[in-house]
Amino acid sequence: MAIDYIERIPNNVDLSRDRRLQRALEEWQPRYLDWWREMGPESYQGLDVYLRTATSVDAKGWASFGHVKMPEYRWGIFLAEPEAGRTIGFGEHKGEPVWQEVPGEYRGVLRRLIVTQGDTEPASVEQQRHLGHTAPSLYDLRNLFQVNVEEGRHLWAMVYLLHAYFGRDGREEAETLLERRSGDEDKPRILGAFNEKTPDWLSFFMFTYFTDRDGKYQLASLAESGFDPLARTCRFMLTEEAHHMFVGETGIGRVIQRTCELMREHKVHDVAPFGAINLDTMQRYLNFHYSVSLDLFGSEISTNAANFYSMGLKGRFEEGRREDDHRLTDAFYPVLALDGGRVASRDEPALTSLNARLRDDYSTDCARGVVRWNQVIKRHGIDFELKLPHQAFNRRIGAFANMHVTPEGEVISKETWNAAVDRWLPTEQDRAHVQSLMKPVREPGKFASWIAPPARGINNQPADFQYVKFS
């Protein structure tokens, strides 16, 4: 049956007039729905969920809210409005008109960038598919599902580009995006962090704060692209990505809030007996998720990143605000590296250091949330401070891959690392305790013992709103 391109797939790319694209998506959509039913939220496909659906790119009202069953969600295709006279802002083509079609000499590289970004979207859905069984409230269950359906829409966004601009190769890549599986030994997802498990809600909140924030910086870099359809697609995706990071930051903040309340009430440091999560456990989870997310930026020194930039395909975060020549051929940037048994900064060519610079921008952004979490702790009069570990800590990719570095940045021996690692990364006991708390709460307005209620509801709904209808 043909897809109704006006009602079923909201879009601003004129799908109803593009017969070739219609046929391609008509073949892909049933496979996508098969993937969603198999790998999407387990056991909840038939429930009515209060979801936000993108309906336009109008800043005054780009989405609607309402209860919908997830397989019936309207996964749309939206590009931000075009900028008249836009030119390429960086690299060898700086000042030239942006491309509306794929430049032939960059076809393979551009397809690779789109596929890599596209692969992260279904991967996170797969990582989170079991979490619905242990949601601490209907509010949180709804937020999980909102993140999931929007990651699905972001997959649609990348698949649209593959179908619309890359012909047969694009169609084949779109099929493969539905064949890989997070954590699968034979067909894993492309990036390592998207093959990690998300076994509990503390991990989910850390993922949406740290790993989705990496997504923000990757999307922002692609939003500078000289290939205009990609740039416009990513600009709109950033609008939705903001909610995912909100879920992470406020989720962690609410866990901290509840822990601090119990610490003050019972005058103890260990709140595990009271059904909550200790602050030092949260620090270890933070260390793990931050360090894994840092690896997503790749090696500090990268000729690939330099080539993407020089080609005009992927810029820097907020490229237009940088005060330099936007070519970087003679510029330098300070990069962390191992120097004589210690971590030190040294100047490297700015063009090959783009990954390091993007990672630094990301780290600065991550630190802002940690400051806000520490304000919660301070308001309760508790002497504890969460900290981001050093960028060299627990790395698997780049200059510090498999090095033994403390959260403070000190290079140590393997033996010293093994003796101390349980203070820095989640232990089996940590994970077992957190898992023991994962009991579902399905009564409207009620919350699990280890997390505080949110400051306000979604779309100004009351605290006891039925975000997910079980009957």
N, C-alpha and C positions, 0 to 999 in steps of 0.2 A: 504494500500500500504506500502511495506517495505521501511524503511528509507535508503537512500544512505549514508553509513557511511564514505565514502571518501570525497564526495563533500558537503553533507548537514550538517554534524556534524564534524568539524575539531577536531582531538583528537590525543593524544599520548598514549592511553591506549589499543590500539589494539582491538577496538570495532568490527571490521569486522570478527574477529576470535572467538568472545565470543557469541555463539548462545543464551545462556540463558539470558545474559544481553541485547542482541538485542531484544529478545521478550519482556522483561520487559520495555525497553525504547520505543518500538513500541506502547505499550499500554499507556504509560505515556505521550508521546509527544503530541498526539492530545488533551489531557486534559489540558496540559500546554498551548497550543495555544489557546484553548477556554478561559482559565483564562486570558491570555495576551490580547485577544481581548475585554474581558469584563472589566478587571481591569487595563490594561495598559494605556498609554497616550490616552486621550479621543479625538476622531475626527481626529487623525493624522496618522492612520494606513496605509493610501494609499499614503502618501507623500514620496518622495525620500529625505533621510537624509544622510548627510556626516558623516559616522560613522567609528570608529576604530573597526576592528574585529580581535580577537586573532586567530592566525594561527599556532603558534608553541611556544616553550619556549626558543627559541634562543635569547640571550641577544642582539645580533647585529641586529635583525629584527624580533620581535615576533608578529607583527601585520601589517595589511594592512588597507588602508583608501579608501573609495569610497562611492558613493551614493547608498543607499539601502532602500527598504521599510521595516519598522520594523518587521512585521510578517515574512519576508523572511530573517531576520538576522540569521547568522550561529552561533547559540549558541553552542560553543564547550566545550570539556572536556579536561582539561590539568592538569598534575601534573608536578611540577618541577623535573628536572633530579635527579635520586637517587644518594645518596652519598655512595660510596663504603666503606664498613666496619662501617657504622654509628651505634653508640650505644646509648642507652637511657641516657640522660644527667642529670637526676635528680631523686629524689624519691627513693623508696625502690628497684627499679630495675636498679638503676644507674650502668652503665658499661655493662649491658647485651645488646645483639643484639636487634635492633628495631624489632617490630612485623610487619610482612607482612600480617598476618591474625588477625582477632579480637581475643584477649585473652578472653577465655570463661568466666572467673570470672569477667571481666569488661564489658561484652557485654551491659548490660542495661545502665550503666553509660555512656559509650562511645556513644551509640545511642542517649541518651538524650543530650549530648553536641552537636552532629552533628545536631539534630533536632532544638535545640534552635538557633544555628547559622544560619541554613538554613531558619528558620522562619523570620529572620530579612530582608532577601533579597527581597522576594515578598512584604513584608509589606511596605517598603519604596517606591516601585513602586506605590502601592495603595495610599499612602499618597500624592503622587505628580502627580496623574493622570490628574488633572484639570489645572495644571500650564501652560500647553502649550498655553492656551487661552489668557494669559496675559504676554507672554514673552517680555522682553524689547528690544530684538534684535534677529535676526536670529542666531547670534553667541551663545547667551544664550539659545535659543531654542534647538539648536543642542547639547549643553552641557548637558541640561536636559535629552534629549533622549539618549545621550551616557551613562550617569549615569544609566538611566533606563534599557537599554539593558544589561549593565554589571552586574547590580544587578540580572537581569534574568539569566545571565550566572553563577553567583555565586550560584544561586539556583540550576542550573543544576549540578554544582560541588558537592554540598552536596547530591543531589538526586542520583548522580552516586555512591557515597559512600554507601548510604542506599541500593540501588539496588544490588550493586556488593558484599557487605559484610554482609548484615543483613537479607537476605532471605525474607520470607513472612512478618515478622515484618517491615523490611525496606520498602517493597513495600507499606504497609499500611500507614506508616509514610509519605512516599512521596505523597500519595494521600491526606492526611490530610493537608499537606503544601499548597495545592491548594484550600482547603476548608475554612480555616480561612480567616478572612477579617479584615483589620486595622480599629479599632474603632467600630466594630460590637459588640453589647451588648451580643449576644448569642455565637458567635465564634470569640472572639477578638484574636489578635496576642499575643504571649506569653509574651513579654516584654512591659512595660507600655509606654515607649517613642515611640514605634512603633504603638501606638493607638492614638497618638496626631495628630491633623490636621496640614497640611502644606498649609495654605490658600493663601500665597503670596510669592513673590520672596525674600524678606528679610528673611523670615522664611526658605526658601529653602537654601539660602546661609549659614545661621546659622546652619541648619541641616547638610549640607555637610561638614562644618568645624568642628563642635563639635560632632555630633552623628556619622558621618562616621569615625571620628578619634577614637571614642570608638571602632568601627569595626576594625580599624588598630590594636589596642592593644589586642583585643580578638583574631584576626587572628594570630598576632605575638605569642601569648601565645600558641595557638593550633599548630602553625608551629614548636613548640618544642616537640610535642607529640611523645611518644614512638610508637604509631601506625603510621607507616611510610606513608601509603597512605593519611591519614589526614594531616600529617605534610607537605607533598609535595604539596597537593592540596592548602593548605592555603598559602604556600610560593608564589605560582603563583598568587593567588587572591590578595595578597598584591601589586603586580605589577600594577594591575588595580585600586586598591583602592586609590593609590597615586593621580590619576587624579581627583577623586571625592573630595578629600580634597583640591586640587588645585582650583577646581571650587568654593569651599566655601571661601577659603582665598582670592583669587583674586576678587571674586564677592563682598565680604564685602569691600575689599580695594577700589574697583571702586566706590561703593556707597559713601564711606568716601571721596574719591577724588572729586566726583561731589559736595557733600555738602560743602566741604572746598572751592572749586572754587566759588560757589555761595555766601558763607559767605564773601569772600574777595571782590567779584565783587560788592555786594550790601551793604557791611559794616554792616551786621546784624548777629545776632545769630540765629534768627528764619528764616529758609529757606522754611518752609512749604508753604508760599504764592507763592513761586517760583517753586513749583512742585518738591520738594526734601524732604529728610528725615533728621531731626535734629539729632545731635550727641547724645543728651541725650535719644532720642528714641532708637537709636542703642544700647546704654548702657543697656537699659531695656530689649531689645530683647536678647542681649548677656547674661544678668543675667539669663533669663529664660532658654535659650537653653543649657547653660553650666550646670546649676543645674539639669535639667532634664536628661542630658547625664551622669552626675555623678552617678545618681541612677542606670544606666545600669551595674555598676560594682558590685552591690549587697551590702550586709552588710559588714561593715569593718571587723568584726570578723565572720569567716565562716568555719564551719567544712567541708562543701561541697568542698570549694576551697582547703582546706588542704588535703582532700581525693583525689581529682583530681591530686594534685601534688604528693602525696605519691605513687599513683598508676602509675605515669609516663604518665598520659594522657594529662595534661595541665601544661605547665611550666610558668616561669616568662618571662616578656619582655626581650629579649636579654639574655637569660639564660646563654649562653656560656661565656658571658663577666663578669658574677658575680664572685667575688673572695670569695667564701665560700665553704662549703662542699657539696652544692646542695642537702642536705637532710633536713636541718633546724630544726632538732630535739631539739637542745639546743640553738638556736638563738632567738633573740628578735628584734622587730621593733617598732619604735614610731608611735602610732596611736592616732588620735584626738578623744576625748570623752568629755562628759559633766561632769564637776567636780565642785560641789558646786555652781551651778548657772553660771558657765562660761565654755568656751571651752578651754581645755588644752590637752597637749600631755602626753601620758603615754606609757611605754614599755609593749608590749604584745608579746606572742609567735609568732615568725615569720611565723610559718607554718599556723596558723589560721588567720594571718594578710595579707595573700597574696592579697586579694581584695583591701585592703587599700594601699598596695605598688603599685599595678598596677594603682590604681587611682592617686596616687602621680606622677607616671611616666607620665600619661596622662595629668595631670594638668601642669606639667613642659613643656610638648610639646605644649599645648594650649597657654601658656604664650608667647611662641616665636612669634606666629602669632600676638598677641596683641601688642607686641613691634613693629612689622613691620607696623601695622595699625597706631600706635601712631607716627611713623616717618613720615607718610603721613601728619598727622595733624600738626606736628611740622614744616615741610617744608613750610606749608602755614602760619606760624606765629600765629597759633590759640592756645589760652590758654585752652586746654581741653585734658584730658587723659582718655582713655578707660582702664578699669581694670576688671580682673576676680574677681567675688565675692568670699567670703570665702566659703570653702568647706561645711560648715554647713548650708549655706543659702538655703532656699526654698527646703529642701529635703523631700522626701516621703518614702525613704527606708534607713535603717541603723540606726546608733546611734542617728542621728538627725532628724529622721522621725517626721514630723509634729511639730517640735520645731519652735519657733519664734526667728530667728537669723538674724541680720542685715548683709548687704554685707561686713561689716568690721569685723564680727565675734562676735558681742555683743549679748548676750542672753537678750531678751526683753519680755515684757508681750504681751498677745494677743491684748489688747487694743492699745498698742503702735504700734504693727505691723499693725493693721487695719488702724490706722491713717496715717501711713507712706508708706504703700505698693505701692501706686500709684507712688511713686518716684523711686521704685526699679524694678517693673515688668510692662510689657506692659499693658496699660489701654485700655479701649474700644475706647477712642479717638485716641490713637496711632494706634490701629489696623484699625480703620475706615479711618484714613488719609492714612496709607500705602496702604490699599485696594483701595482707591480712585485714587492712582497713577498707579494702575495695568492696564495699557492700552497696547495692543499689538503693537509692531513695526515690520513690516515685509519687509521693504525696505532694501536691502543689504547695509551694511555700516552705517546704521542709528541706533540711540540708544535713549531710553526713557530719559526724562528730568532729572531723578533722579539717573542715573548711567553713569559713564564715559566709554569710549571705552577701550578695553583691550590693553595692551602694544604690543601684537602680536597676529596673528591668529593661528588657529589650524593647525598643520602640515605645518607651514610656508605659509599658504594661505593669500592672500591680504585682506585688511580691508573690501572690498565690495564683498567678496566671497559669493556665494549663498549656504549657509550651509544647508538650507532646501528649496526645490523647491515646490512652491505652484501652479505651472502651467507647 
